[in-house]
Amino acid sequence: MISLAVARSPEEARSLARGIARRMRHRCGKPLREAELEARFGHLCLIAREGECLLESDRIAASKHLVPGHRNFLEEIMDAANPAELGEKLQGLEGFYAGAYASRDSLILFRDHVGHMPLAYLVGGGGVSAGLERRPLGSGAEQLQPGSMLVVEPGGIRIEKWYSLKPVDAGEAWKLLAERLSRAAEAYLPGEFRLAFSGGLDSSLLAHLALGLGRRVKAVTVGVEGCLDLRWASEAAEILGLDIEIRVVGDDELLEAVELVGERIPRRSLMDLAIAAIHYLSARSGAVLVSGQGSDELFGGYWRYEEALMRGGLEEASRRIRRDIEEIHERTLERDEIAVALAGGELLAPYLARPIYELAVAISPELKVRRLADRVVRKWVLRRAAEELGLPEKLLERPKKAAQYSSGILKMLRKLLKEPARASPGGRMG
């Protein structure tokens, strides 16, 4: 789904939906379908890409989705008779998705458990509009929260939570994590893809699993001349036997990328601009860009977790990790998905697959930010899982800075924009 609008008249709904779609031309590479429905709650117009929409005389289902093992995802959505039934179906459908289901009685917007797929909405002016980005909808647009449904009926509008976390027994956590990582790689990684690659644990493990499955992987590393990432990524690629594309970025290319992503992403700190630019420069039109995003939040990879552990103990570290997991759709996924879409690509973050996500939430923070005799090891449980999976030893314990630093992109951007360095929360490409 690209856009939809509910309004008082067909003409108004059509105009609104088309206007939103025009403001997202970068997402309209495939042929588009336009569908309309006269319903009890108003007139609806929906625009979706070919293959992402299913129409019947009195119902419409549309979704941007990646749902392993469910080729008939839209048909399953269409079978739901009401919001309660749709919620039950979504609870049983593992995958990444965001979309809409409309009948004459109701419109339901829905989004996956973690907010991997984008979906925003705006209520006002006697109607509802929705799309894959907030900015094209106008001031006041909000993201639909992960694991939620927005229900529009003649009697009003409400938001319901459909997703409930499935309890997981995390005994021997690293072995169970290794099993789930292996299964997720097989289910989610496409036959051919680009991999955002820094030579760190997250991207190296994804490359190792993909190569073991016979996938065709093009690793891509973005950075300035002489930066740490280019050196580490080249070394890691040689160890893994990985085909790698090194992209050395100059001043003009970086400024052009920053100007482009800066017009679209919701937060425009230097850190956000740097990370968005790296994603944009890593992506290619028509290609899937696989990223290690989500691993740091799920497995305790950020320095701020070690800092919290040293300052306030395990409880403080646990609180920081939990908050970051809850906010990942706003802090990183929205920004990175937009950046990749601007390049014509599709973002995929396999660490956020539901089986891995639910296990990670169940794992004790003590196994994520692990205090040893003489040091603290971040992502301890993921390192042990990677060891189980046979990742070469040299890549298991390699320390890794956030990509905006180790790529040299943030430093270059500060120089070009002449802004001073300052502490900022952030994300990273692994």
N, C-alpha and C positions, 0 to 999 in steps of 0.2 A: 504494500500500500504506500502510495506517495502522499495523497492528501484526501480529505473528505470535509464536507460541510453540511450542516443541518440548518435550514432557514425556513422562513415563512412561505416562500414561493420557490418553484423550480428554477426560475431565472436567477434568483439571488443565490441559491445553493450552488448552481452551476458556476456562476461568476466567482464566488468565493473559492471553491475547490480548484478551479483553473488558475486563479491568481496565486494560490499557495504553490501549486505545481510549477508555475513559471518561475517562481523565486527559488526553486530547487532544480534547475535545469541539469545540474551536474549529476543528478540521480535518475535522469530519464533516458539512459542509454538504450534500454530495450524499448520495443513498441509498447505504447500505453493503451489501456482499456478504460473507458468511462462508463460508469453504471449509475442509474438513478432509481430511486424508490420513493413512492408516496406512502408515508407511514402515519400512524396516529400521533406521533410526536413531532412531525414536520416533514418537510421535503429534504431528501438526502441525495447528494451527489458524491460519488467516490471515484478516485482516479488511482489506478494501480498498474504496475508493470505486467506485461504478458507473463503468464505462469504463476502470478501471485494473487489471482482473483478467480472466484467461482461464482457464477450467477445462476439463479433460478427465478421464476416469475415473481415470487414474493419474498425472496431472501438473497442476501449478498454476504459472502465471506471473502476477506482479503487479508493477506499477511506477508510480511517479510520474515522468512523463517529458515532455520537449519535444524531439522528434526530427524536425527539418525533412526533408520528403521521404520519410518512412517512416511511412505511416499504419498499417501492419501491424507495428508494433514488437513487440508481445507475441507475435504469431505467429512472428516471426523468433527471438525468445528461446526460444520453445517448441520450435523445431526443433533446438536444441542437444542432443546426446546425452550430453555430459559436460562438466566444467569447461573442458577444453582447447578444445573446440568453441565454448563460450560465450565464452571469452576472445577467440577469433579473430573471432567475430561482433561483439563490442563494439568491437574495434579498428577495424572497418570502419563502425561506426554513429556518425556525428557527432551530437552533441546533449547535452542535460542529462538525466540519469536516475539513479534509485536504486530498487532493487527486489529481488525474490526469484524464484528458479526452483526448484521442488521436484518431484522424482520419488520413486519408492519407494526409490531407491538413494542419493539425496543431496539436500541443500538447499544452494543457492548464493545468498548475498547479494552484490549487485554495486552499484557506484557509478561515476559518470562521472569523467572525467579530472581535474577540478579540485575536485570536491566541491560543485558548485552545488546539486544536489538533496540534501536531508538524509537520513542513514541512520545509526542508532546500534544497538548490540547489547550484550547482556549474556550472558556464559557463567557458569553456576553452578547449583547445586542439581540436577545431573543433567540439565540441559537448556539450551536457548538461547532467548532472547527478542530481539525487534527491533522498532524503531519509528522514527518520523520525528524524535523528540527523545530526548535522553538522560535528562532528569529523570523522565519517566513510567516509565522502566525500572527506576529505583532506583540505589542507590549502586554504583559500580564500572562503570557503563555507559560505553562508549567509542564514539567515531565510527569508522565504517569509513573507512579512509584512501582518499583519491581514487584512482581507477584500480585499485582492488583488488577481490578477491572473497574472501568468507569461505565456506569449504566445510565442510559438516557431512556426515560419512559414518559408517557403523557403526564404522569403525576409529578415528575421532577427528575433530578439528577442526583446520583449518589456514587460513592466509591466503596468497593468491597475488596477485601483481601481474599484471594483464592489460594495462595500458596501457604502451606504450613511446612516447616522444616521437618524432614523425616529423621527420627532418632537413629543414630548409628553407634554401634559398639566399636570403639576405637582401640581395642586391645591389639597389641603388636602393630601399632599405627603405621609404621614405615612399610611393613610388608603389605598391609591392606592398601596403603596409598600407592605402592608400586603396582599392585594389581589393577587398581582403578585408573591410574595414569596410562597403563598399557592398553586397557580396554577403550579409554577415551580417545587415545591417539588413533586406534584402528577405526573407531566410529566417526570421528570428527575431521580428521585430516584428509583433505582431498587428494586426488591422485597426483596433482601438480600444484605447487604454490610457492609464493615468496615468503621468506622467513626474516623478520626483523631480528638481526643477529649482532650481538655484541661480544660473544665469546664467554658470557657469564653462564651461571648454572642453568637459569630458566630456558634460555634459547638453545643452549648446548644440549640439554636433555630432550627438548622437542625435536631437534635435528637428529639426535641419536635414535629416538623412537621412530621417527619418520623413515630414516634410511633403513632401519631394520624391517620396516613394512614394505620396502620397495617403492616408496613414494619419490617423486621427482621434486627435489628441493633446490630452490635458488636462494641461498642466503644473501642478504643485502645489509651492508654496514655503511652508515652515513657518519661523516665526521670531517673535521678540518685537518689540513695537512699536519702530520706528525702527532696526532692525538693518540691517547691510550687505546681507544676502542679499535682503531684501525690495526694496531699492532696485535692486540689480544685476539681480535676476531680472526685475523689471518692465521695466527698460531693455532687457535681452536679448530678452525676449518681444516687445517692440514692434519691435525690429530684425528678428526672425524672422517676425513675423506670427503669433505663437503665442497660443492661448487659454490664459490662466493663472488659477489659483485661488490667491489669497493667503490663507494661514491664520495669523492673528495669535494667538499662544498666551498665555493668562493663567496665573497661578500655579496655580489649582485644576486646570485642564485638564492642565498639565504634571505635577503631582504624581500625578494619577489615572493618566496614561499610564505614568509611571515605576514606580508601584506594580504595575501590571499586567505590564509587561515584566520587571520585576525578579524576579518570581516564577518566570520561565521561562528567561531567558537564563543561560548557564553562568558568565559573568564579569560582576561587577556593580560595576566601577569607575565613577566619575562619568562618565568619558568614554564607556564602554560604555552606560551608562544613557541618556546624552544622545543618542547616535546611534540607539539602539534606539527611543527615544521619537520622534525625528524620522521614522523609517521607519513606526512605528505610526500617527502622526498624518497621514502622507502617504497611507496606504493606504485602500482602501475595500472593503467586502465584495463579493465576486464579480468584482473588477477586477484586472487585471494591473498591478503597479507596476514600471515599468522604471527601473533605477538604473544609474548610471555606475560602480558598485563594480567593482574589479579594474583599472581604468585606471591608478590611481596606482602599484600594485605592478608592473604589466606595463611601464609606460612611464616610470617614474622621477619620479613626481609629488610625493612627500613631501619636506618640508624636510630630513628626516634623511639623504636621499641626497646632497643638496647639501653638507650638513655633513660627511658621510663623505668626499666627494670632496675637500673643502678640507683635511680633516685627514689622510686616509690615501691619497689618490689614487684613481685609477679602480678599482684592485683592491678597495679597501675599499668603495667605492660598489657595485660589482658584487656583492660578498658580501652586503651588506645587502639589495639588490634580490632576489637569488636566495633568500635565507632567507624574505623576506616572501611571495614567490610560493608557496613550498612550504608556508607556514603559513596561507594565505588562508582555507582552509576553517574553521580554528579561530579565527582572529583577527577575521574580519568576516562571512563568509557564514552561519555558524551563527546568530550573533546577529541579523543583519538578516532572515534568512528567518523566524525565529521571530516577530520583531516584526510583520512583514507578515502572517503567518498568523494571529496573534492578532486582527488587524483583519478577518480573513476574506478577505484578498487573496492573490495569488500574486506572488512576487518573480521578476524576470527581469533578469539582468545580461549584456547582449549582448557586452560587451568580453571576456567569458570564453569565448565560442564557440571551439571547438577550432582552427579555422584562424587566428584572431587570436592565441590563446594560444600556439600553436606558433611563429608568426612572431615574436611578441614575445620569446619565450625565445631565439630565434636572433639577434635584433638586438643589436648591440654596445651595451654600457652607455654608450659614448661618444656615441651618438646619442640617448640618453635624458636623461642629465644632461650637457648640452653646455656646455663651457667656451669662452666667447667672449672677445674682447679685454678687455672691461670688466665682464663679469658671467657668471653661470651661468644657463642656461635649462633648467628642468626640463620634461620631456615634449616635448623638442625635436622628436623624430621624429613624434609624434602631431600637433603643431602644423603641421608641414609636410604631413602627410597630410590634415589638415583644410583646409589651403589648397588642395591639389589638388582636394578635394571641393567647394570653393566656399563654405566657411563665411565669412560677412562678416568683413572685416579687423578690425573693432573688437572682435570676440569672440575672435580668434586669440591675441592676446598678453595678454589681461586676466589680471592676477595673481589668485590665488584662495586664500583661507584655507580650512581644513577647516570643514565645515558646522557642527560642534558649536561652533565659535568665531564664525563670521560670522553664524550665525543668532541668536546671543545665548542659545541654550538652555543651554549649559554654564555660563555666567556666572549665569544665573537659577537653575539647579539648585544651584550652590554656595551661593548666597544663601539659598535655601529650606531647604537641608539644613545650612547653616552649616558647611560644610567648606572648608578652605583650598585655594587653587590649588596644584597640583603637576604636574610634568611627567608625561606618560603617553603610551605608544605608542598609535596609534589608526588609525581608518579615516576615510573621508569620503564624503560624497555629492557627486558632481561636478556 
